[in-house]
């Protein structure tokens, strides 16, 4: 049994495009010609999931789009390292969560990409002294943690009703268990649950995370899948046919004139009507890119209040498998909190025959590992494994690790809300600046922060904003609704590829919402079953 892992929920969307459309395209990266174009309708900064999602949508409408990427690869924090050719390892994003409704799962399916399911309940846990915990004990730890979560939610509501200030999640946990007769064993198991269930998914310690932001947009993920050939297949396939220029480090963005100008480290100056910035929060916080005019105080405030967490992975390849074949996950109830607690049975997860274990560490401990020689890091990992599986297990024959905290192109893994910030800061991150400068990325998604689908949808959101400003997305107010079925019929060309339905109850509202189900065709019309209030809404179709 495994305690369910809180994850971000999300809406169902139709695909950006069909597999055949993507497959016809060729990836173009770096300088396309001896003198590549320096003018475009839109320049997108960053070729991660948000960037390629935005660029793809915009190009579908016939706009000239240039994507500038500082790295020498596409994908950003989606990086499938192929040092082991038969066993790519995802150093960043790894799982498609809520795979029954995630739009990325649907996209992978349309492209005929292999996925393998994850058994979220499949965990073997080992105590600090190496004893394997039985299923009942693991289930008890899970149940105790879930009960604590419910207690925390109730306590938060009471504190907010009294107007009390925010505190850290760790302070809230300490208050919740205050007065309880916890044994050393109880505390070890509580710390184990917090480390695995919270600090890994949130990329930071409970002592830093905002109690009032805890669980605001989360839901339990009951189905997840992995892509054994690499998660970064998705952004690379979306980027086919796009003008993606790799190794282009952006130094300055000028957005106050008739057209925006972007200057790279090569001295190139490119112009566009709009610039979509998908730089990670860590890069924005570091001030690596100069904005002229400077960003407004509201935007800078959100950038400085939100924080960038760190999750680092260590993949160990062994000459033989010495751990049980059954579990997807292995937990270690360490005497020292947050160190080598969470392990993935990579061999089972990806259905490979290669004996590979994956360790996941988060927060300050993960960041500190980056400063240590890899041999020392491997030695620490092996010390933990030998507690669980005995002193005679073999040493690994090879290893691969991530170092996201020191990566200058992201400076961390993904965003989180510390004490002093609120989820509303994600809305400020998403707001455009003037008429030419727009922002996308997981740190601009209040509903789905810290997630690939959040980045994906944010790219679509900003592409939509550009198309709105260019008058390419008309909105129609519906007057007829089939109340018996909940279906809404919209007259749009049914042969247009990759549409999703969007709606607003008020055209002056800042953002469009997405319908929860994809449209289907009926003759020359689209028919959508909209679960919200359809009468009087404004609808449009967007690609």
N, C-alpha and C positions, 0 to 999 in steps of 0.2 A: 504494500500500500504506500501511496505517496501523497502528502498533503498537496492539494491543488495549488498551483502557482498563480497568484494574481497577475493578470495581464490586462493590456488596454483593449477595450472593445472597439468595434468599428462597424460601419455600414456595409451593406452589399452594393457593389457597383458593377456595371457592365465593363467589358474590356476596353482598353484603349484602342486595340486593333486586333485583327485576326492574325493567326500564325503565318498565313500565307503572305500577308502584306509585309510583315517583318522579315520573313525569310528571303524576300526578293531584294533586300537592301544589303549593301556592302558597308562595312564599318570604315569610316574615314577619320583618321586621327593625325594630329600634328599638322604641319604645313601641307595644304592640299595641292598647292602649285608652287612654282618659284616665287610668285607674288600673290599670296592669298588675299581674298577680299578683305577690305578694312571697314566696310559699311554694311549694316544689316538693319532689318526692322527691329530685331530684338537680340541683345547679347545676354547669354545666360552664364553666370559665373559658377562653375562647379559642375562636374559630370557624375555626381552621385545620383541616387534614385530621384530626388526632387528635381535636379537639373535636367536629366534626360526625359523625365516625365513631362515637364513643362515644354522643353524644346520639341519633343515629338508632337504634342498636341498643337503647338503653334505652327509647325511645318505642315501639318495636315490641312491647315487653312490657307496654305500658300504663302506664308510669311517667310522671309529670309531670316534665318536664325544662325548665330555663331555661338558655340559653346566653348568657353575657355576653362581649361582644367590644369591646375598646377602640377598634379601628379603625372606620372608617365603611364597611367592606366586609368580605365573607366571604373566607376563603382564607388569611390569614396570609402565610406566605412563598411561597405560590402566588399570584402576582399577574400577571395577564395585562393589561398596559396597553393600552387601546384608544384611545389618542390618534390613531392611524392606524386608522380604523374597518375598513378592508378587510384590515389586516395587524396583528392583535394581537401583541404581543411579550411573552414571558414573562420578567419581570425576575428572578424567583426560579427555582423548580423548573421544568424544561423538558422533560426526557425521561422516558418510561416505559421503564425499563431491563429487560433480559431479558424482552422483550415476549411471548415464547412462553409464559411461566409467571407473569408478574406479575398479581396479582389486580386491579390497577388497569386493566390492558389488558382483562381480561375485563369489568370494570365499564363501561369505555368502549364496548366492543363491544355490551353489552346495551342501552346507551342510544343506540346508533346514532350515536355521535360520530365524526367524521372523524379518522383518524390517517394519518400518512405515515411510511414507513420511513426510517431513517437508515442510510447506508452507512458503517460504522465504518472500513472500509478506504479510503475515498475521501478522501485528503488530498494536496494539493499543498504542498510545503515550499519555502521560499526562504531562501537563506543570508544572512548578515549584510550582504553586499554586493549583494543583489538577485538573484543567480543562482538559477534554479530547480534544485532538486536532482532528479536522476533517480530513477526508481522503485527501482532497485537500492540507491542510497544511502539512501533513506528506509527501505527494508526492512532495511538493515544497521543503521541507528540503532535500529530497533525490536528487532532481534535482540540487539543489544548490551545494550539496556536489560533485556530479558527475562533474559538471561544474568546480568546484575548482580543482578536480583531473586532468582534462584535462589541465587546466591552469598550474598546477604544473609540469606536464610532459613537456609542452612547455618551461617553465622557466628553468627546469633542462637541457634540451637539449641546450639551449642558454648559460647557465653557463658553461657547460662542453665544449662547442665549444670555449669559451673564455679562457678556462683553469683555471677557478676559483675553489677554494678549496671547499670541501664538507661542508655542514652545516647540522643542524638537520632539521627534517621535520617540527617541530614547527616554527623554524626560517623562513623556506620557506613559510609556511602558513601566517605568519605575514607579510612577504614581499608581498605576493600575494594580501592580503586584505588591504595593506597600502594605506591610502588615501580614502578608501571607507567609506561612512557615515554609519557605523554600529551602530545600536541601541543596548541597553542592551538585548533586545529580540533576535536580530540577533546573538549576540555573544553567548548567551545561546544555541541557536539552532545549531550554528557551533560547539561549544564544545560538544554538545550532539552527533552530527554526527561523530566527530572525535573519541570520546570515544567509541561509539558503532561499528563504521565501521572500525576503524584502531586499536585503542589501545587494544581492546579485542582480535581480531584475532592475533595481533603481540605481545601481552603479555608485552607491555611496553608503556611508554609515548611517544608522538610525539617529545617531547623535547630531547629524547635520541636516536631516530632512525635516521639512515643515510638517508638524502634526496636522495642521489644518488643511494641508494639501494631500495628506495620505489617503489614497484610495478614491480621490474625487472622480476620476474617469476610468477606474479599473473595473475589470470583470474577470471572472475565472475563465481560463482557457482550457476547455475540455478536449480539444483536438488540435494537434500540431503535427506538422510534417517538416522534413528536411529534404534538401536537394543534394544527393550524394555526389553529384558532379559539380557542385558549387552554386551557392546562392547568387553569385555575381553574374550568372548566365542571364538573369533578367535585365539588369541595366545595360549589359553589353548588347543584348538583342534589341532593346528599345533604341539604342544609339546607332544601330545600322542605318546608314543613309543620312545621318545628321553630320553637320560640319563641326566635328569635335576636334579641337586643337589641344593636344596634350603638351605638358611641360610649359604651359603658359601661366606664370605666376603673376597675378594681378596686383599692381602696386597702388593704383589710384583710380577712383571713379568720380568723374565730374558730372553732375546731374542738374545744374542750375540753368543751362542754356537752352537753345532751341532743340538741340540734340544732346544726348548723353555721350560722354567720351570715357573710354577705358584705356588705361595705360598699363602695359605689361613690363616685366623685368627685362625683356628684350628691347625695350624702347618703342615697341609698336603702339600706335594710337588708333583705336577702333571707335567707330561712331554707330549709334543706334537711336531709335525713337524711345526705346525702353530697355532697361537693364534689370534682370531678375537675379538677385544675389541669393545663392544657396549655400553660402559659406557656413560651416559649423559655428555654433555659439562660441566655442573655444577660440576660434580665429578672430571673431568679432571682438571678443573680450580682450584679446591680446593687442588689438589695434594694428594688425598686420597690414590692413588696407586703409589708405587715406580716402576719406569722403569729402568732396567739395561741392556745395557747402557741407559743413559738418552736420552729422545727424542731429535731429531735434532732441531736446532733453528727455522727452517721454521715451523715445527709442533707446537712447543711451542708458536711461534708468533701468529699463527692462533688461538690457544686455548685461549690465553690471549686477543686477539683483539675482538673476538666474545663474546657476552654476553648471559646470561640466563635470560629470562623474567619469569614473574609469572602471572598466571591466577588462581584465587581461586573461588570456588563455595560454596554456602550455599543453602542447600535444606531444605525447611520448609514444614512440614506436618500439615494440619489444620483439625479441626473437621468438617468443611463444606467449600464449595467453595463460595467465595464472589466476585471473579473477573469474567469478562466475559468469556464465554465458547469458543467464536469464535477464538480469536487470538492465534497463536503459540508463539508470542513474545509480551512483554510489555515493553515500553520504558518510562523512567522518565527523563524529561528535568530538571535536578537538578540545583539549583542555584549554587551548588558547583560542579565543574567539576570532573568527573571520579568516583563519589561515588554513587553506587546503581542505575546506569543508565540502565543496561541491565537485563531483567528478561525473563525467559522461562516459558511458561505455560506447565509445565511438565505433567499435567493431560491430556492435549490434545496431546502433543508430543508423549507420549508413549501409548495413548489410554487406560489409566487406569481409574478406577473409584475413586481412592484415590485423595483427594484434595492436590496437591503438587505444590509449586512454587519453582523455582530455580533462584537464583541471581548469576550473574557473574561479578566479579571485576578483574581488571588487574593492573599491574605495582606496583609502590611503595605503593599505597593505599592497594592493595590486600596483599602485603607482610606485611604491618603494621598490618593488621587485625589478623595475626597469633599470634601476641604478646598479644592480648587482650583476656580476658575471653570470652567464647562462649556466655554467657548470655548478655554481652555488645554488642557483634556483632549482636546477634539476635535483641536486642533492637534498634540498628541502622537501621536494615533492616525493622523492623516494623514501625519505624518512617516514613520511605520513603513510605511504603505501605499505611499508614494511611493518608498521604497527598493525595495519588491517590484515595483511596477507602473509606475514611471516618474514624472517630475516633472510631466507634463502631465495627469494624471488630474484630474477635476473635484472641486471641493469638494462636501461633502454639502449637500443642501437642507434637511435637518431631522435631529434626533437625539433619542434618549431614553436616559437612563442610570438605573442603580440606585444607591442609597446605603444599603445594608443596615447597615453598621457604625454609622452615626449615627441609625438608625431607633429611636426609643425603645421601640417595641413588639416589638423582637427583639434589637437591639444586635449584629447579626451575621447570618451566613447559616445556619450549622449547626455542630454541635459537633465537636470532635476531641479526641484523647487526647494531651496533652503529656507530656513527661518529668516524672515525679512522680505521674502518674495511671496507672490501669490500666483495661482494659475492664470489670473488675469494678465500677468506679464507676457504669457504666450500670445495673447491677443495683440498686445502692443508690439511684440516682435513681428507679427504678421502684417501690421499696417503699412501701406505704401508711404513713401516720402515724396511729396509733390506729385508731378504727373509722369515722371520718368523712372523712378527708382522703386522696385518692388522686392519683396523678400519671401523666400520659401525655405523649406527644410523642416526636420522634425521639431526643432525648437521654435517653430512658428505655428505648431499645431496644438491648440489647447485640448482638443478631443483625444488626440492620439500622439502625445509627445513620446520621444524616445523609441520610436518604432519605424520600421521600414514603410509600412502602409501609411503612417502619418506623413512621412516625407513624400511618398508617391502622391498622396491626395493633395498635399500642399503645392506641389508642382502643378497639378491640374488646376488648383484654385487660382494661382497666379497667372497661368496661361489664360484662364477664363477672364481674369481682370483685364489683361491686355486686349483680348478680343472684344470685350465690352467697350473699352476705350476707343477701339478702332471701328466700332459699330458693326461688328461681324456676328454678334449674337443677339438677335431680336428676342424679346419676351412677349408671350401671348397670354392674355388672361382668359381662362376657361370659364365658360358659362354653363356647360352641360356636364353632368357627372352621372355615371351609372351607379346609383346608390346601392342597388342590390348586390353588385359584384365588387364595388369599389374601384372599377376600372375608369381610367381617364383616357380619352382618345384625342390625340394631337396630330394635326396635319403637318407632317414634315416628310421629306423624301425618304422612303424606306430603304433605299439602297445606299444611304450614307453610312460609312463604316464607323464602328466603335462609339456610338452615341451613349451618353448617360443623360437621364432626366434630372434637371435641377429646378428648384422652386424657391419663391419668396412670397411671403404673405404681404410684405411691404417693399415696394421697389426701392425705397430709400434706405432699407436695411443694408449693412455693409457687406454681407456675404450671402451667397446662395447656398441653400441646403441641397443635399442629394436625396433622391428617392431611394427607398430601401430595396427596391427590386428593379432589375434591368427591364427595359422596354422590349416588347415583341412587336412584330409587324402584323398588320391586318390590312391587306390590300395596299393602298398607298399611304396608310397612316401608321403611326406608332400607337400602341396601346400599353398603358402602364397602370398597374394596380398600386396606387399610392396609399400607404397606410396612414398618412396624416390627413389634415383637413384639405380637401381638394377644391371645394367650392370657393371661388373668389381668389384663389392663389394665382400667382404669375408663374408660368412654366417656360422653360426653354430646354433645348437639347444642346449638349456640349460634347465635344470629342475628347 
